[in-house]
Amino acid sequence: MRGRFVGAVLALIFLALPAAAAPVLELPPPVEAFPVPAPPEVTARSWILYDDTYGVTLAEYEADAERPMASTTKIMTALVALDRADPDDLVTVSAEAAAVGESEIGLVPGEEFLLRTLLVAMLVRSANDAAVAIAEYAGGSVEGFVALMNAKAEELGLEHTRFANPHGLDARGHYSSARDLLTMARAAMADPEFARAVRTRKVSLRPAPDGTERFADATNLLLSTYPGAVGVKTGYTGQAGLVLVAAAERDGRRLYAVVMGSEGPGAHFADASALLDYGFDLFDVVPTVMTGSLPAPEGDHDLVTTGRLEALVHAGTVPPVPSETVEEPDAPAAPVPVATARRGQPPAGLAEALGWFLRYWRALMGDG
């Protein structure tokens, strides 16, 4: 299935401002001379590919479809737990937690572990027993914790997500969407404790009271097979199929790929890898205007930049604006990275600047 290409990938990124405040300008769609290749074929029933560095959705398919999310649920479990408790808190394992079933790390009732240790077991091994122990501690009960999860979902603006448990086993009224899982993961990855845990390739607990060794490799195989992988979480149930939220970094960019309902052995890893490759290989950051000034094609105004101007584009589809700029070290500073200035005058307002740049871009692209 092919996802629709999102026109916002041609958004201009003004890097002279702090990243959190960088304005984004959506440009006209690509012209026929520069066709944009479609995203790769994947088995996932819904998915999204996102450039976290530039804040751009590169491609998506049925990204708001509500589907079972399996153990990617544990992203929210960790997020809520880290909101409510300290990683160094001591957690006692209950009989209910130890008996939850399915994927486990082998916790025994009455054992005590640091919350941090249980978080790693939950996120690396996808341990359901650790998830319940965390929920009982941070929420007072599983039911109380689930209420906190749904409150957090509302806080994050997750319109297509509802939780019924902290581990992700199939349950009525337990679902999410690719876009919501992306939002959830980005929020969780902002916490260093979470980010460290989901990069961990092996988890090891002290031996069980009966001497049983407890260690396991990460369920996220991309950590060892995909260059630059930094997390985040796998999932599988009979109803959900294979689910994966993946993040990787390369050449100063971080991308997220979320796939839901992938079909076939290891298909979620293959699907996410293909999408990440598409994002890294077929999209690039190209310089458009360097610091200095650039004569306008008409009139008596120049483009004046107080910082480097770049664009995130489909590789090879858009030529850079000529970079023969004139350095003006004595040019007056401005609170915006690009502005127009009447020759000999300080830079004017941002609105005028953006209007000029759009005209320049359209002239360059032959679009009127």
TORKOL-4160 file (C-alpha; in steps of 0.2 Angstrom, whole numbers, padded with zeros to 4 digits, m for minus):
368
<pt num="1" X="0000" Y="0000" Z="0000"/>
<pt num="2" X="0006" Y="0017" Z="m0004"/>
<pt num="3" X="0006" Y="0032" Z="0008"/>
<pt num="4" X="0002" Y="0049" Z="0002"/>
<pt num="5" X="0016" Y="0061" Z="0001"/>
<pt num="6" X="0014" Y="0076" Z="0012"/>
<pt num="7" X="0017" Y="0093" Z="0004"/>
<pt num="8" X="0024" Y="0100" Z="0020"/>
<pt num="9" X="0040" Y="0091" Z="0017"/>
<pt num="10" X="0045" Y="0107" Z="0006"/>
<pt num="11" X="0043" Y="0117" Z="0022"/>
<pt num="12" X="0057" Y="0131" Z="0023"/>
<pt num="13" X="0066" Y="0129" Z="0039"/>
<pt num="14" X="0074" Y="0145" Z="0046"/>
<pt num="15" X="0088" Y="0139" Z="0056"/>
<pt num="16" X="0094" Y="0156" Z="0063"/>
<pt num="17" X="0081" Y="0156" Z="0076"/>
<pt num="18" X="0081" Y="0143" Z="0091"/>
<pt num="19" X="0074" Y="0127" Z="0085"/>
<pt num="20" X="0059" Y="0128" Z="0096"/>
<pt num="21" X="0054" Y="0145" Z="0089"/>
<pt num="22" X="0059" Y="0142" Z="0070"/>
<pt num="23" X="0045" Y="0147" Z="0059"/>
<pt num="24" X="0040" Y="0135" Z="0045"/>
<pt num="25" X="0034" Y="0141" Z="0028"/>
<pt num="26" X="0024" Y="0129" Z="0017"/>
<pt num="27" X="0029" Y="0131" Z="m0001"/>
<pt num="28" X="0019" Y="0126" Z="m0017"/>
<pt num="29" X="0018" Y="0108" Z="m0021"/>
<pt num="30" X="0033" Y="0101" Z="m0032"/>
<pt num="31" X="0032" Y="0105" Z="m0050"/>
<pt num="32" X="0031" Y="0092" Z="m0064"/>
<pt num="33" X="0049" Y="0094" Z="m0068"/>
<pt num="34" X="0053" Y="0087" Z="m0051"/>
<pt num="35" X="0042" Y="0072" Z="m0047"/>
<pt num="36" X="0043" Y="0065" Z="m0029"/>
<pt num="37" X="0045" Y="0046" Z="m0028"/>
<pt num="38" X="0031" Y="0038" Z="m0018"/>
<pt num="39" X="0035" Y="0030" Z="m0001"/>
<pt num="40" X="0040" Y="0011" Z="m0001"/>
<pt num="41" X="0028" Y="m0003" Z="m0001"/>
<pt num="42" X="0025" Y="m0010" Z="0017"/>
<pt num="43" X="0014" Y="m0023" Z="0025"/>
<pt num="44" X="0008" Y="m0011" Z="0039"/>
<pt num="45" X="m0011" Y="m0007" Z="0039"/>
<pt num="46" X="m0007" Y="0011" Z="0045"/>
<pt num="47" X="0010" Y="0020" Z="0047"/>
<pt num="48" X="0018" Y="0037" Z="0049"/>
<pt num="49" X="0036" Y="0044" Z="0045"/>
<pt num="50" X="0041" Y="0059" Z="0054"/>
<pt num="51" X="0057" Y="0070" Z="0054"/>
<pt num="52" X="0058" Y="0075" Z="0072"/>
<pt num="53" X="0073" Y="0087" Z="0069"/>
<pt num="54" X="0063" Y="0098" Z="0057"/>
<pt num="55" X="0046" Y="0095" Z="0063"/>
<pt num="56" X="0039" Y="0088" Z="0047"/>
<pt num="57" X="0028" Y="0073" Z="0043"/>
<pt num="58" X="0037" Y="0065" Z="0028"/>
<pt num="59" X="0024" Y="0053" Z="0023"/>
<pt num="60" X="0009" Y="0043" Z="0031"/>
<pt num="61" X="m0005" Y="0031" Z="0028"/>
<pt num="62" X="m0021" Y="0029" Z="0038"/>
<pt num="63" X="m0011" Y="0037" Z="0052"/>
<pt num="64" X="m0027" Y="0041" Z="0062"/>
<pt num="65" X="m0035" Y="0024" Z="0061"/>
<pt num="66" X="m0039" Y="0017" Z="0078"/>
<pt num="67" X="m0030" Y="0000" Z="0080"/>
<pt num="68" X="m0025" Y="m0011" Z="0095"/>
<pt num="69" X="m0007" Y="m0005" Z="0100"/>
<pt num="70" X="m0001" Y="m0021" Z="0109"/>
<pt num="71" X="0015" Y="m0017" Z="0120"/>
<pt num="72" X="0018" Y="0000" Z="0113"/>
<pt num="73" X="0006" Y="0004" Z="0127"/>
<pt num="74" X="0021" Y="0003" Z="0138"/>
<pt num="75" X="0027" Y="0019" Z="0131"/>
<pt num="76" X="0013" Y="0028" Z="0140"/>
<pt num="77" X="0015" Y="0017" Z="0156"/>
<pt num="78" X="0033" Y="0023" Z="0157"/>
<pt num="79" X="0028" Y="0041" Z="0153"/>
<pt num="80" X="0015" Y="0041" Z="0167"/>
<pt num="81" X="0026" Y="0032" Z="0180"/>
<pt num="82" X="0040" Y="0044" Z="0177"/>
<pt num="83" X="0028" Y="0059" Z="0180"/>
<pt num="84" X="0022" Y="0051" Z="0196"/>
<pt num="85" X="0037" Y="0043" Z="0204"/>
<pt num="86" X="0056" Y="0044" Z="0206"/>
<pt num="87" X="0066" Y="0031" Z="0197"/>
<pt num="88" X="0075" Y="0027" Z="0213"/>
<pt num="89" X="0059" Y="0022" Z="0222"/>
<pt num="90" X="0058" Y="0005" Z="0229"/>
<pt num="91" X="0043" Y="m0006" Z="0222"/>
<pt num="92" X="0037" Y="m0022" Z="0229"/>
<pt num="93" X="0030" Y="m0035" Z="0217"/>
<pt num="94" X="0013" Y="m0041" Z="0221"/>
<pt num="95" X="0005" Y="m0058" Z="0217"/>
<pt num="96" X="m0006" Y="m0050" Z="0204"/>
<pt num="97" X="0009" Y="m0043" Z="0195"/>
<pt num="98" X="0019" Y="m0059" Z="0195"/>
<pt num="99" X="0004" Y="m0068" Z="0188"/>
<pt num="100" X="m0001" Y="m0057" Z="0173"/>
<pt num="101" X="0006" Y="m0069" Z="0160"/>
<pt num="102" X="0012" Y="m0068" Z="0142"/>
<pt num="103" X="0029" Y="m0059" Z="0140"/>
<pt num="104" X="0037" Y="m0058" Z="0157"/>
<pt num="105" X="0054" Y="m0056" Z="0166"/>
<pt num="106" X="0050" Y="m0068" Z="0180"/>
<pt num="107" X="0046" Y="m0057" Z="0195"/>
<pt num="108" X="0041" Y="m0066" Z="0211"/>
<pt num="109" X="0029" Y="m0059" Z="0224"/>
<pt num="110" X="0037" Y="m0050" Z="0238"/>
<pt num="111" X="0053" Y="m0045" Z="0228"/>
<pt num="112" X="0058" Y="m0027" Z="0229"/>
<pt num="113" X="0066" Y="m0018" Z="0214"/>
<pt num="114" X="0070" Y="0000" Z="0210"/>
<pt num="115" X="0057" Y="0008" Z="0199"/>
<pt num="116" X="0071" Y="0011" Z="0186"/>
<pt num="117" X="0075" Y="m0007" Z="0185"/>
<pt num="118" X="0057" Y="m0012" Z="0182"/>
<pt num="119" X="0056" Y="0002" Z="0169"/>
<pt num="120" X="0071" Y="m0006" Z="0160"/>
<pt num="121" X="0063" Y="m0023" Z="0161"/>
<pt num="122" X="0047" Y="m0017" Z="0154"/>
<pt num="123" X="0054" Y="m0007" Z="0140"/>
<pt num="124" X="0068" Y="m0019" Z="0135"/>
<pt num="125" X="0060" Y="m0036" Z="0138"/>
<pt num="126" X="0042" Y="m0030" Z="0136"/>
<pt num="127" X="0039" Y="m0038" Z="0153"/>
<pt num="128" X="0020" Y="m0037" Z="0158"/>
<pt num="129" X="0024" Y="m0042" Z="0176"/>
<pt num="130" X="0035" Y="m0026" Z="0177"/>
<pt num="131" X="0022" Y="m0016" Z="0169"/>
<pt num="132" X="0008" Y="m0021" Z="0182"/>
<pt num="133" X="0020" Y="m0019" Z="0196"/>
<pt num="134" X="0024" Y="m0001" Z="0190"/>
<pt num="135" X="0006" Y="0003" Z="0188"/>
<pt num="136" X="0001" Y="m0003" Z="0205"/>
<pt num="137" X="0015" Y="0007" Z="0213"/>
<pt num="138" X="0013" Y="0023" Z="0203"/>
<pt num="139" X="m0006" Y="0023" Z="0203"/>
<pt num="140" X="m0011" Y="0014" Z="0219"/>
<pt num="141" X="m0020" Y="0001" Z="0208"/>
<pt num="142" X="m0020" Y="m0005" Z="0190"/>
<pt num="143" X="m0037" Y="0004" Z="0188"/>
<pt num="144" X="m0031" Y="0020" Z="0196"/>
<pt num="145" X="m0016" Y="0020" Z="0185"/>
<pt num="146" X="m0026" Y="0017" Z="0169"/>
<pt num="147" X="m0036" Y="0032" Z="0173"/>
<pt num="148" X="m0020" Y="0042" Z="0174"/>
<pt num="149" X="m0015" Y="0035" Z="0157"/>
<pt num="150" X="m0031" Y="0041" Z="0149"/>
<pt num="151" X="m0029" Y="0058" Z="0158"/>
<pt num="152" X="m0011" Y="0059" Z="0151"/>
<pt num="153" X="m0018" Y="0055" Z="0133"/>
<pt num="154" X="m0030" Y="0069" Z="0134"/>
<pt num="155" X="m0016" Y="0081" Z="0140"/>
<pt num="156" X="m0006" Y="0076" Z="0125"/>
<pt num="157" X="m0020" Y="0078" Z="0113"/>
<pt num="158" X="m0022" Y="0060" Z="0108"/>
<pt num="159" X="m0039" Y="0060" Z="0100"/>
<pt num="160" X="m0038" Y="0042" Z="0094"/>
<pt num="161" X="m0031" Y="0033" Z="0110"/>
<pt num="162" X="m0039" Y="0024" Z="0124"/>
<pt num="163" X="m0031" Y="0013" Z="0137"/>
<pt num="164" X="m0039" Y="m0002" Z="0147"/>
<pt num="165" X="m0022" Y="m0009" Z="0154"/>
<pt num="166" X="m0004" Y="m0004" Z="0157"/>
<pt num="167" X="0004" Y="m0018" Z="0147"/>
<pt num="168" X="m0006" Y="m0019" Z="0130"/>
<pt num="169" X="m0013" Y="m0036" Z="0130"/>
<pt num="170" X="m0029" Y="m0036" Z="0119"/>
<pt num="171" X="m0044" Y="m0028" Z="0128"/>
<pt num="172" X="m0060" Y="m0020" Z="0123"/>
<pt num="173" X="m0058" Y="m0001" Z="0122"/>
<pt num="174" X="m0039" Y="m0002" Z="0121"/>
<pt num="175" X="m0032" Y="0006" Z="0105"/>
<pt num="176" X="m0022" Y="0020" Z="0098"/>
<pt num="177" X="m0016" Y="0027" Z="0081"/>
<pt num="178" X="0000" Y="0028" Z="0072"/>
<pt num="179" X="0000" Y="0047" Z="0074"/>
<pt num="180" X="m0004" Y="0046" Z="0092"/>
<pt num="181" X="0009" Y="0033" Z="0096"/>
<pt num="182" X="0021" Y="0045" Z="0087"/>
<pt num="183" X="0016" Y="0060" Z="0099"/>
<pt num="184" X="0017" Y="0048" Z="0114"/>
<pt num="185" X="0035" Y="0042" Z="0109"/>
<pt num="186" X="0041" Y="0060" Z="0106"/>
<pt num="187" X="0035" Y="0065" Z="0123"/>
<pt num="188" X="0043" Y="0050" Z="0132"/>
<pt num="189" X="0059" Y="0052" Z="0123"/>
<pt num="190" X="0061" Y="0069" Z="0130"/>
<pt num="191" X="0064" Y="0061" Z="0147"/>
<pt num="192" X="0082" Y="0055" Z="0148"/>
<pt num="193" X="0077" Y="0040" Z="0159"/>
<pt num="194" X="0066" Y="0034" Z="0146"/>
<pt num="195" X="0078" Y="0037" Z="0132"/>
<pt num="196" X="0092" Y="0028" Z="0140"/>
<pt num="197" X="0080" Y="0013" Z="0144"/>
<pt num="198" X="0074" Y="0011" Z="0126"/>
<pt num="199" X="0092" Y="0011" Z="0119"/>
<pt num="200" X="0097" Y="m0004" Z="0130"/>
<pt num="201" X="0100" Y="m0020" Z="0121"/>
<pt num="202" X="0100" Y="m0032" Z="0136"/>
<pt num="203" X="0092" Y="m0032" Z="0153"/>
<pt num="204" X="0098" Y="m0042" Z="0168"/>
<pt num="205" X="0090" Y="m0044" Z="0185"/>
<pt num="206" X="0097" Y="m0052" Z="0200"/>
<pt num="207" X="0093" Y="m0071" Z="0201"/>
<pt num="208" X="0076" Y="m0076" Z="0207"/>
<pt num="209" X="0074" Y="m0082" Z="0225"/>
<pt num="210" X="0075" Y="m0100" Z="0218"/>
<pt num="211" X="0091" Y="m0096" Z="0209"/>
<pt num="212" X="0084" Y="m0094" Z="0191"/>
<pt num="213" X="0094" Y="m0082" Z="0180"/>
<pt num="214" X="0084" Y="m0068" Z="0173"/>
<pt num="215" X="0091" Y="m0059" Z="0158"/>
<pt num="216" X="0085" Y="m0056" Z="0140"/>
<pt num="217" X="0089" Y="m0047" Z="0124"/>
<pt num="218" X="0079" Y="m0032" Z="0118"/>
<pt num="219" X="0064" Y="m0036" Z="0108"/>
<pt num="220" X="0068" Y="m0021" Z="0097"/>
<pt num="221" X="0080" Y="m0029" Z="0085"/>
<pt num="222" X="0083" Y="m0013" Z="0076"/>
<pt num="223" X="0094" Y="m0008" Z="0090"/>
<pt num="224" X="0107" Y="m0021" Z="0083"/>
<pt num="225" X="0103" Y="m0021" Z="0065"/>
<pt num="226" X="0098" Y="m0003" Z="0059"/>
<pt num="227" X="0112" Y="0010" Z="0059"/>
<pt num="228" X="0108" Y="0024" Z="0071"/>
<pt num="229" X="0093" Y="0016" Z="0079"/>
<pt num="230" X="0089" Y="0024" Z="0096"/>
<pt num="231" X="0073" Y="0015" Z="0102"/>
<pt num="232" X="0059" Y="0014" Z="0105"/>
<pt num="233" X="0046" Y="0000" Z="0107"/>
<pt num="234" X="0039" Y="m0016" Z="0099"/>
<pt num="235" X="0022" Y="m0024" Z="0101"/>
<pt num="236" X="0013" Y="m0040" Z="0096"/>
<pt num="237" X="m0004" Y="m0047" Z="0100"/>
<pt num="238" X="m0016" Y="m0058" Z="0090"/>
<pt num="239" X="m0028" Y="m0043" Z="0087"/>
<pt num="240" X="m0014" Y="m0030" Z="0084"/>
<pt num="241" X="m0002" Y="m0039" Z="0073"/>
<pt num="242" X="0015" Y="m0033" Z="0073"/>
<pt num="243" X="0017" Y="m0015" Z="0080"/>
<pt num="244" X="0033" Y="m0005" Z="0081"/>
<pt num="245" X="0038" Y="0013" Z="0086"/>
<pt num="246" X="0056" Y="0016" Z="0079"/>
<pt num="247" X="0068" Y="0030" Z="0080"/>
<pt num="248" X="0084" Y="0033" Z="0072"/>
<pt num="249" X="0097" Y="0046" Z="0070"/>
<pt num="250" X="0109" Y="0050" Z="0055"/>
<pt num="251" X="0118" Y="0065" Z="0049"/>
<pt num="252" X="0111" Y="0077" Z="0063"/>
<pt num="253" X="0093" Y="0071" Z="0060"/>
<pt num="254" X="0081" Y="0061" Z="0070"/>
<pt num="255" X="0067" Y="0051" Z="0061"/>
<pt num="256" X="0052" Y="0041" Z="0069"/>
<pt num="257" X="0043" Y="0028" Z="0060"/>
<pt num="258" X="0027" Y="0020" Z="0067"/>
<pt num="259" X="0020" Y="0005" Z="0059"/>
<pt num="260" X="0004" Y="m0004" Z="0065"/>
<pt num="261" X="m0003" Y="m0021" Z="0059"/>
<pt num="262" X="0012" Y="m0027" Z="0050"/>
<pt num="263" X="0011" Y="m0044" Z="0043"/>
<pt num="264" X="0024" Y="m0058" Z="0042"/>
<pt num="265" X="0039" Y="m0064" Z="0052"/>
<pt num="266" X="0049" Y="m0048" Z="0057"/>
<pt num="267" X="0038" Y="m0037" Z="0045"/>
<pt num="268" X="0037" Y="m0023" Z="0058"/>
<pt num="269" X="0056" Y="m0022" Z="0057"/>
<pt num="270" X="0057" Y="m0023" Z="0038"/>
<pt num="271" X="0043" Y="m0010" Z="0037"/>
<pt num="272" X="0050" Y="0003" Z="0049"/>
<pt num="273" X="0068" Y="0001" Z="0041"/>
<pt num="274" X="0061" Y="0004" Z="0023"/>
<pt num="275" X="0052" Y="0020" Z="0029"/>
<pt num="276" X="0067" Y="0026" Z="0039"/>
<pt num="277" X="0078" Y="0023" Z="0023"/>
<pt num="278" X="0066" Y="0033" Z="0013"/>
<pt num="279" X="0067" Y="0047" Z="0025"/>
<pt num="280" X="0085" Y="0047" Z="0027"/>
<pt num="281" X="0090" Y="0043" Z="0009"/>
<pt num="282" X="0077" Y="0053" Z="m0001"/>
<pt num="283" X="0076" Y="0069" Z="0009"/>
<pt num="284" X="0090" Y="0081" Z="0012"/>
<pt num="285" X="0093" Y="0098" Z="0019"/>
<pt num="286" X="0100" Y="0110" Z="0006"/>
<pt num="287" X="0107" Y="0127" Z="0008"/>
<pt num="288" X="0096" Y="0141" Z="0000"/>
<pt num="289" X="0103" Y="0157" Z="0006"/>
<pt num="290" X="0119" Y="0160" Z="0016"/>
<pt num="291" X="0122" Y="0174" Z="0028"/>
<pt num="292" X="0122" Y="0191" Z="0019"/>
<pt num="293" X="0111" Y="0199" Z="0006"/>
<pt num="294" X="0104" Y="0194" Z="m0011"/>
<pt num="295" X="0097" Y="0206" Z="m0024"/>
<pt num="296" X="0079" Y="0205" Z="m0027"/>
<pt num="297" X="0074" Y="0201" Z="m0045"/>
<pt num="298" X="0065" Y="0218" Z="m0046"/>
<pt num="299" X="0062" Y="0233" Z="m0036"/>
<pt num="300" X="0074" Y="0242" Z="m0024"/>
<pt num="301" X="0073" Y="0229" Z="m0010"/>
<pt num="302" X="0086" Y="0216" Z="m0006"/>
<pt num="303" X="0085" Y="0200" Z="0004"/>
<pt num="304" X="0095" Y="0202" Z="0020"/>
<pt num="305" X="0099" Y="0187" Z="0031"/>
<pt num="306" X="0105" Y="0187" Z="0048"/>
<pt num="307" X="0108" Y="0168" Z="0048"/>
<pt num="308" X="0109" Y="0153" Z="0037"/>
<pt num="309" X="0093" Y="0148" Z="0027"/>
<pt num="310" X="0090" Y="0130" Z="0023"/>
<pt num="311" X="0076" Y="0119" Z="0016"/>
<pt num="312" X="0071" Y="0101" Z="0019"/>
<pt num="313" X="0067" Y="0094" Z="0002"/>
<pt num="314" X="0066" Y="0078" Z="m0008"/>
<pt num="315" X="0084" Y="0075" Z="m0013"/>
<pt num="316" X="0087" Y="0080" Z="m0031"/>
<pt num="317" X="0070" Y="0088" Z="m0033"/>
<pt num="318" X="0074" Y="0107" Z="m0030"/>
<pt num="319" X="0090" Y="0116" Z="m0035"/>
<pt num="320" X="0097" Y="0128" Z="m0022"/>
<pt num="321" X="0095" Y="0146" Z="m0023"/>
<pt num="322" X="0111" Y="0154" Z="m0030"/>
<pt num="323" X="0123" Y="0156" Z="m0016"/>
<pt num="324" X="0133" Y="0171" Z="m0022"/>
<pt num="325" X="0128" Y="0181" Z="m0007"/>
<pt num="326" X="0137" Y="0197" Z="m0002"/>
<pt num="327" X="0144" Y="0196" Z="0016"/>
<pt num="328" X="0139" Y="0212" Z="0026"/>
<pt num="329" X="0147" Y="0210" Z="0043"/>
<pt num="330" X="0141" Y="0228" Z="0048"/>
<pt num="331" X="0123" Y="0224" Z="0043"/>
<pt num="332" X="0111" Y="0229" Z="0057"/>
<pt num="333" X="0105" Y="0214" Z="0068"/>
<pt num="334" X="0087" Y="0208" Z="0067"/>
<pt num="335" X="0076" Y="0197" Z="0078"/>
<pt num="336" X="0071" Y="0187" Z="0062"/>
<pt num="337" X="0083" Y="0176" Z="0052"/>
<pt num="338" X="0077" Y="0184" Z="0035"/>
<pt num="339" X="0070" Y="0200" Z="0030"/>
<pt num="340" X="0069" Y="0212" Z="0016"/>
<pt num="341" X="0078" Y="0229" Z="0016"/>
<pt num="342" X="0077" Y="0244" Z="0005"/>
<pt num="343" X="0094" Y="0247" Z="m0001"/>
<pt num="344" X="0104" Y="0256" Z="0012"/>
<pt num="345" X="0090" Y="0254" Z="0025"/>
<pt num="346" X="0088" Y="0241" Z="0040"/>
<pt num="347" X="0078" Y="0225" Z="0037"/>
<pt num="348" X="0059" Y="0227" Z="0036"/>
<pt num="349" X="0046" Y="0215" Z="0044"/>
<pt num="350" X="0045" Y="0197" Z="0043"/>
<pt num="351" X="0029" Y="0196" Z="0033"/>
<pt num="352" X="0037" Y="0207" Z="0019"/>
<pt num="353" X="0052" Y="0195" Z="0019"/>
<pt num="354" X="0042" Y="0180" Z="0017"/>
<pt num="355" X="0031" Y="0187" Z="0003"/>
<pt num="356" X="0047" Y="0192" Z="m0006"/>
<pt num="357" X="0055" Y="0175" Z="m0004"/>
<pt num="358" X="0039" Y="0166" Z="m0010"/>
<pt num="359" X="0040" Y="0177" Z="m0026"/>
<pt num="360" X="0058" Y="0173" Z="m0028"/>
<pt num="361" X="0055" Y="0154" Z="m0025"/>
<pt num="362" X="0041" Y="0154" Z="m0038"/>
<pt num="363" X="0052" Y="0163" Z="m0051"/>
<pt num="364" X="0065" Y="0150" Z="m0048"/>
<pt num="365" X="0054" Y="0136" Z="m0050"/>
<pt num="366" X="0045" Y="0143" Z="m0065"/>
<pt num="367" X="0028" Y="0144" Z="m0056"/>
<pt num="368" X="0023" Y="0161" Z="m0062"/>
